[in-house]
Amino acid sequence: MAAGFWRALRRVRPVVPRPPGQRQVEPDPPPRAPVLARVTTERVSAAGEALDVLAAAAFSGGPGRARVAPLLQRFDREVGVLGPDDPDFALLQVTRMDWALCDVPATPDAVPGDTWAWRTLRGEVADHSFLPTPLRTAAARSIVGLFEVYPGEPTWVRDRISGVVVRLLDGVGPFAPADPTGPAGLWELRLVPDQAGGFHVARVPIDYPLELLDALEDAFGRRFESTPWPTLQDLRRARLRYLRAEGRTPISRMLRWS
């Protein structure tokens, strides 16, 4: 049963970056249909569906909306209030919900790691009956970060915030020509762990300009300060402002603006 569960996570399609404002052209003939890094609607995956089930159990109905409202308000303060005309609006709405579900303590008095995802799995959301499964438990353990992508067999990604390096079990590419000594992409990824020691991509990747890497390298030492900077929320806010400005102002400058 466990083997079948982990096989259900495996994709048959690669994860592919998409330049802003351009349609993805499939290679001819494509060995596998691509998954775009930037799309207008969320792609369904087994891990993504598990996150959706957890969110529905924790946040649906009147009591659920009351649980999530303070966290969504916090996200809006830290990143910005999203509007339907914002680039990647649908993907950012999913990001916002996943953040409230998996990444922050459920309540102000909760300890780190005590999220609504784990409270739901433990049966502490009394207005819903909920059946934990291995897939839902793996989804609650999901990690998120801004990752450099090094495609290959296997593909490795490195989080520019935490420094963690993990192996992806999804295929990626093809990529546009890039510096062979550097990453092929800079993606915000939500990753779900696999028993084999790798990770699966749970949500559609959100791509950031590679030019941001220089600013992150310059700020490397600030990761170890009492208040580390930048956080992923800082980076999300900078990207939102950058896209709203249609790229006229460098994203590194947007990141420095408070």
C-alpha positions in Angstrom: 0.0 0.0 0.0 2.8 2.4 0.9 4.5 1.7 -2.4 1.3 2.5 -4.3 1.0 5.7 -2.4 4.4 6.9 -3.3 3.9 5.8 -6.9 0.8 8.0 -7.0 3.0 11.0 -6.3 5.2 10.4 -9.3 4.5 12.6 -12.3 4.7 11.5 -15.9 5.4 15.1 -17.0 8.4 17.3 -16.4 8.4 20.7 -14.7 9.3 23.3 -17.3 10.1 27.1 -16.9 8.1 29.6 -18.9 9.4 33.0 -19.9 7.0 35.8 -18.8 4.6 36.8 -21.6 5.4 33.9 -23.8 3.6 30.6 -24.6 5.5 27.4 -24.0 6.5 25.7 -27.2 6.7 21.9 -26.8 9.7 20.2 -28.4 9.0 18.3 -31.6 8.4 15.5 -30.9 8.0 15.9 -27.2 8.9 12.8 -25.1 6.5 14.1 -22.4 4.1 17.0 -22.3 5.6 19.9 -20.3 4.3 21.4 -17.1 4.7 25.2 -17.2 6.5 27.0 -14.4 4.0 29.9 -14.9 0.4 29.1 -15.8 -2.9 30.7 -15.3 -4.5 27.9 -13.4 -3.2 25.5 -10.7 -2.1 22.1 -11.9 -3.6 19.1 -10.1 -1.2 16.6 -8.5 -1.6 13.9 -5.9 0.3 15.9 -3.4 -1.5 19.1 -4.3 -4.9 17.4 -3.9 -3.8 16.2 -0.4 -3.0 19.9 0.5 -6.4 20.9 -0.8 -8.1 18.2 1.3 -6.3 19.4 4.4 -7.2 23.1 3.7 -10.8 22.2 3.2 -11.0 20.3 6.5 -9.3 23.1 8.4 -10.7 26.2 6.8 -14.2 25.5 5.3 -17.4 26.6 6.9 -17.8 29.5 9.4 -15.4 28.1 12.0 -12.8 27.4 9.4 -13.0 30.9 7.9 -12.6 32.2 11.4 -9.4 30.1 11.9 -7.8 31.2 8.7 -8.8 34.9 8.6 -6.1 36.2 11.0 -3.4 34.3 9.0 -4.6 35.6 5.7 -4.6 39.1 7.0 -1.0 38.6 8.2 0.0 37.4 4.8 -1.6 40.5 3.2 0.3 42.7 5.6 3.6 41.0 4.9 3.3 40.4 1.1 0.5 42.7 -0.2 -3.2 42.4 -0.8 -3.7 40.4 -4.0 -6.0 41.6 -6.7 -7.6 39.6 -9.6 -5.5 41.6 -12.1 -2.2 40.7 -10.4 0.1 38.4 -12.5 -0.2 34.8 -11.3 -3.2 35.7 -9.1 -4.5 32.1 -9.0 -1.1 30.7 -8.1 -0.5 33.3 -5.4 -3.9 32.6 -3.8 -2.9 28.9 -3.6 0.5 30.0 -2.1 -1.3 32.1 0.5 -3.6 29.3 1.6 -0.7 26.7 1.7 1.3 29.2 3.9 -1.6 29.5 6.3 -2.0 25.8 6.4 1.5 24.5 6.6 4.1 27.2 7.3 3.1 29.3 10.3 1.8 28.4 13.8 -2.0 28.0 13.9 -2.5 30.6 16.6 -0.4 33.3 18.3 0.2 31.1 21.4 1.2 28.0 19.3 4.7 26.7 19.1 6.6 26.6 15.8 5.4 23.6 13.8 2.0 23.5 15.4 0.2 24.3 12.2 -3.4 23.9 11.1 -2.3 21.0 8.9 -1.0 19.1 11.9 -3.9 20.0 14.1 -6.2 18.6 11.4 -4.3 15.4 11.1 -4.4 15.0 14.9 -8.2 15.4 14.9 -8.2 18.7 16.7 -10.5 20.4 14.2 -13.8 19.3 15.9 -16.2 20.4 13.2 -14.8 17.9 10.6 -14.3 14.2 10.6 -10.9 13.6 9.0 -9.1 10.4 8.0 -5.3 10.8 8.0 -3.5 9.0 5.2 0.2 8.7 4.3 -0.2 11.1 1.5 -1.9 13.7 3.7 0.7 13.3 6.3 3.5 13.8 3.7 1.7 16.9 2.5 1.7 18.4 6.0 5.4 17.9 6.0 5.9 19.9 2.8 8.6 22.4 2.6 8.7 25.7 0.7 11.5 27.9 -0.4 13.2 29.8 -3.3 15.3 27.2 -5.0 18.0 27.3 -7.6 17.3 24.6 -10.1 20.1 22.4 -11.5 18.4 20.0 -14.0 19.9 16.7 -14.8 19.6 13.0 -13.8 18.7 13.5 -11.0 17.7 17.2 -10.7 18.9 19.0 -7.6 17.6 22.2 -6.1 19.1 24.5 -3.5 17.0 26.8 -1.3 18.6 30.3 -1.3 17.1 31.0 2.2 17.8 27.9 4.3 20.6 26.5 2.1 19.0 23.1 2.1 19.8 20.9 -1.0 17.3 18.3 -2.1 16.8 15.9 -5.0 13.7 16.2 -7.1 11.9 13.1 -8.3 10.1 15.0 -11.0 11.6 15.6 -14.5 12.4 19.2 -15.3 13.2 20.9 -18.6 13.9 21.7 -21.3 15.5 25.0 -20.2 16.6 28.0 -22.3 20.4 28.2 -22.8 22.0 29.5 -19.6 25.3 29.8 -17.9 26.5 26.2 -17.5 28.1 27.0 -14.1 24.9 28.5 -12.6 21.3 27.4 -12.0 18.9 27.1 -14.9 16.1 28.6 -12.9 15.1 30.3 -9.7 11.7 28.9 -8.5 9.5 29.1 -5.5 8.7 25.4 -4.9 6.5 23.6 -2.5 8.0 20.1 -2.1 6.5 17.0 -0.5 9.0 14.3 0.8 9.2 10.8 -0.5 10.3 7.7 1.3 13.1 7.2 -1.2 14.8 10.4 0.1 13.7 12.8 -2.6 10.9 15.3 -3.0 8.0 15.8 -5.4 6.8 19.2 -6.7 3.3 19.7 -5.1 2.4 22.9 -6.7 3.1 24.7 -10.0 6.5 26.4 -9.6 6.6 30.2 -9.4 9.6 31.6 -11.2 11.7 34.6 -10.1 14.2 36.6 -12.2 17.7 35.1 -12.1 19.1 38.6 -11.6 17.9 38.3 -8.0 20.7 35.9 -7.3 23.3 38.6 -7.0 21.2 40.4 -4.3 20.8 37.2 -2.4 24.5 36.5 -2.5 25.3 40.0 -1.2 22.8 39.5 1.6 24.1 36.0 2.5 25.5 37.0 5.9 22.2 38.5 7.0 20.7 35.0 7.1 22.4 34.5 10.4 21.3 37.7 12.1 18.8 37.6 15.0 16.2 38.7 12.5 17.2 36.9 9.2 16.7 38.8 5.9 15.4 38.3 3.4 12.6 35.9 4.3 10.5 34.2 1.7 7.7 36.7 2.5 10.2 39.5 1.7 10.9 37.8 -1.6 7.2 37.3 -2.4 6.5 41.0 -1.8 9.4 42.0 -4.0 8.3 39.8 -6.8 4.7 41.1 -6.6 5.9 44.7 -6.8 8.3 43.8 -9.6 5.6 42.3 -11.7 3.1 45.1 -11.0 5.8 47.5 -12.3 6.1 45.3 -15.4 9.8 44.8 -14.7 10.7 48.4 -15.1 12.4 48.5 -11.7 14.9 45.7 -10.8 13.6 43.2 -8.4 16.7 43.7 -6.2 15.6 47.3 -5.7 12.1 46.1 -4.9 13.5 43.8 -2.3 15.3 46.6 -0.5 12.2 48.7 -0.3 10.4 48.1 3.0 
